Amino acid sequence: METAVKLQQILFSKSPMLLTENQNECNVRLLKKFYAINFLKRRADQIIINKTFNILYS
């Protein structure tokens, strides 16, 4: 664990931008996953509601 921390400190001292770019890239990926999951949940809810209405009013 100490080695990883030391490596991170060396990386950051050499190039702080490198570390923040990687962090930003990671955050963007997480956001995309979050939005994709929310989109799929909404889509599933829509399908369930449509099927329910079709059953009720047919």
Secondary structure, DSSP 4 states (H G I P E B T S, - for coil): -HHHHHHHHHHHHH-HHHHHHHHHHHHHHHHHHHHHHHHHHHHHHHHHHHHHHHHHT-
